[in-house]
Amino acid sequence: MFTSGGTEANNLALHQAKARNDITHLIISDGEHDSIYTAANYVRKPVLKWPLLPSGLADLEALKALLAQVEGRAFVALMLVNNETGIIQPVAEAAKIVHAAGGWLHVDAVQAAGKINIDFSALSADSLTLTAHKIGGPVGVGALAYNSDHTIVPMITGGGQEQGLRAGTENVAGLAAFGTAALTVQPCERVLSQQAAVEAALKALGARIIGEDVPRVPGITCLAVPDWSSQLQLIHMDMAGICVSSGSACSSGKVKQSRILNAMGLENLSGGVLRISTGWSSQPADWTRFFEVWSGGYQTFRARQSTKLNIKEQA
């Protein structure tokens, strides 16, 4: 069924937990988007936080332990691809654990669309969120896919649109464009080699690539440096006309500490984090341009810091 975007689709999925008496608890991974992580508090049922491993992957053993605490059914949320780090989560493995305990697994796949292939059946999710703008469609259009064995409880009532599941006049033009984008989108593997080269060059300058040892999607790099603050990095990149962020794409141009990195135990790095993402229209040259601007700024910053240190020592 179609929605106004990923946030509404995620809220609609959470509404299923609120509307069902047999669902007694929510289990929310620490890596979820704010539209899940924050909205879960409004369901008015106990919320159990599902920790991440230091690698950034969801801790499946912790999931088993959390499910064992639940008397009744659990609504479990695990995104397919983390929007800050690009880490691909073990959704199919989590689905087996959740379903063995009689639970419902919701998957936010917004960040995966256009980067990797998404097979709803293979993931074994009960519900899954998508948006159009991640694959070249218009903003303000999303979808909630769900297992046909489930009956969806509407969150917006009134007319009979969307088979009675979401009242309100449909955004026909937006939905048509979403369909066209879905038919033509290809995984953005064209940037992989240049992205890998840029990451290697970043590491040579002392940057840390978050999640480099686990599966990640092409098009997202989360880097951290210990001495150049996120705020200064954002200012430098913005002056060069390059849009990056210190967190999710929703916070581009804003400075805030990363909840995701904190969940990975990387609090000491979160002050110097930068997220770079490219999408369906990006080209390998975009990664080259990013590195030219970033590396120039970082080297200038370090040179100035070194000069300040020398002056202090002489004083």
ChimeraX attribute file (.defattr): number of C-alpha atoms within 10 A of each C-alpha:
attribute: neighborCount
match mode: 1-to-1
recipient: residues
	/A:1	15
	/A:2	23
	/A:3	23
	/A:4	18
	/A:5	21
	/A:6	26
	/A:7	23
	/A:8	20
	/A:9	27
	/A:10	29
	/A:11	18
	/A:12	23
	/A:13	29
	/A:14	24
	/A:15	19
	/A:16	20
	/A:17	24
	/A:18	21
	/A:19	14
	/A:20	11
	/A:21	10
	/A:22	13
	/A:23	20
	/A:24	18
	/A:25	24
	/A:26	29
	/A:27	23
	/A:28	23
	/A:29	23
	/A:30	23
	/A:31	31
	/A:32	23
	/A:33	23
	/A:34	14
	/A:35	16
	/A:36	23
	/A:37	17
	/A:38	11
	/A:39	15
	/A:40	23
	/A:41	13
	/A:42	11
	/A:43	17
	/A:44	12
	/A:45	14
	/A:46	14
	/A:47	18
	/A:48	19
	/A:49	16
	/A:50	24
	/A:51	20
	/A:52	21
	/A:53	15
	/A:54	15
	/A:55	15
	/A:56	26
	/A:57	20
	/A:58	24
	/A:59	18
	/A:60	18
	/A:61	11
	/A:62	15
	/A:63	21
	/A:64	15
	/A:65	11
	/A:66	16
	/A:67	24
	/A:68	10
	/A:69	11
	/A:70	18
	/A:71	11
	/A:72	14
	/A:73	21
	/A:74	27
	/A:75	24
	/A:76	26
	/A:77	30
	/A:78	28
	/A:79	28
	/A:80	26
	/A:81	27
	/A:82	26
	/A:83	26
	/A:84	27
	/A:85	27
	/A:86	27
	/A:87	28
	/A:88	22
	/A:89	21
	/A:90	18
	/A:91	23
	/A:92	17
	/A:93	12
	/A:94	24
	/A:95	23
	/A:96	16
	/A:97	18
	/A:98	21
	/A:99	16
	/A:100	11
	/A:101	16
	/A:102	15
	/A:103	24
	/A:104	23
	/A:105	27
	/A:106	28
	/A:107	28
	/A:108	29
	/A:109	22
	/A:110	26
	/A:111	26
	/A:112	25
	/A:113	25
	/A:114	26
	/A:115	24
	/A:116	17
	/A:117	11
	/A:118	13
	/A:119	9
	/A:120	17
	/A:121	10
	/A:122	10
	/A:123	19
	/A:124	20
	/A:125	26
	/A:126	23
	/A:127	24
	/A:128	27
	/A:129	30
	/A:130	26
	/A:131	28
	/A:132	27
	/A:133	22
	/A:134	20
	/A:135	27
	/A:136	19
	/A:137	22
	/A:138	19
	/A:139	14
	/A:140	17
	/A:141	24
	/A:142	28
	/A:143	23
	/A:144	23
	/A:145	19
	/A:146	18
	/A:147	14
	/A:148	9
	/A:149	7
	/A:150	11
	/A:151	10
	/A:152	19
	/A:153	18
	/A:154	17
	/A:155	16
	/A:156	12
	/A:157	13
	/A:158	11
	/A:159	13
	/A:160	12
	/A:161	15
	/A:162	15
	/A:163	9
	/A:164	15
	/A:165	20
	/A:166	22
	/A:167	16
	/A:168	14
	/A:169	10
	/A:170	15
	/A:171	13
	/A:172	9
	/A:173	11
	/A:174	18
	/A:175	21
	/A:176	13
	/A:177	17
	/A:178	23
	/A:179	13
	/A:180	15
	/A:181	19
	/A:182	16
	/A:183	10
	/A:184	10
	/A:185	17
	/A:186	16
	/A:187	18
	/A:188	21
	/A:189	16
	/A:190	15
	/A:191	19
	/A:192	16
	/A:193	12
	/A:194	16
	/A:195	23
	/A:196	15
	/A:197	13
	/A:198	19
	/A:199	21
	/A:200	14
	/A:201	14
	/A:202	19
	/A:203	14
	/A:204	10
	/A:205	13
	/A:206	11
	/A:207	19
	/A:208	19
	/A:209	19
	/A:210	24
	/A:211	20
	/A:212	17
	/A:213	10
	/A:214	13
	/A:215	14
	/A:216	21
	/A:217	21
	/A:218	24
	/A:219	24
	/A:220	22
	/A:221	25
	/A:222	26
	/A:223	23
	/A:224	26
	/A:225	21
	/A:226	15
	/A:227	14
	/A:228	17
	/A:229	18
	/A:230	26
	/A:231	18
	/A:232	15
	/A:233	20
	/A:234	24
	/A:235	16
	/A:236	17
	/A:237	18
	/A:238	14
	/A:239	10
	/A:240	13
	/A:241	10
	/A:242	18
	/A:243	17
	/A:244	23
	/A:245	27
	/A:246	29
	/A:247	27
	/A:248	22
	/A:249	17
	/A:250	11
	/A:251	12
	/A:252	15
	/A:253	18
	/A:254	17
	/A:255	18
	/A:256	15
	/A:257	17
	/A:258	20
	/A:259	19
	/A:260	23
	/A:261	25
	/A:262	17
	/A:263	18
	/A:264	20
	/A:265	16
	/A:266	16
	/A:267	14
	/A:268	11
	/A:269	21
	/A:270	24
	/A:271	22
	/A:272	21
	/A:273	29
	/A:274	27
	/A:275	24
	/A:276	22
	/A:277	21
	/A:278	19
	/A:279	20
	/A:280	20
	/A:281	8
	/A:282	14
	/A:283	14
	/A:284	16
	/A:285	12
	/A:286	15
	/A:287	22
	/A:288	15
	/A:289	13
	/A:290	18
	/A:291	18
	/A:292	12
	/A:293	16
	/A:294	19
	/A:295	14
	/A:296	12
	/A:297	17
	/A:298	18
	/A:299	12
	/A:300	12
	/A:301	16
	/A:302	13
	/A:303	12
	/A:304	12
	/A:305	14
	/A:306	12
	/A:307	12
	/A:308	12
	/A:309	12
	/A:310	11
	/A:311	10
	/A:312	9
	/A:313	8
	/A:314	7
	/A:315	6
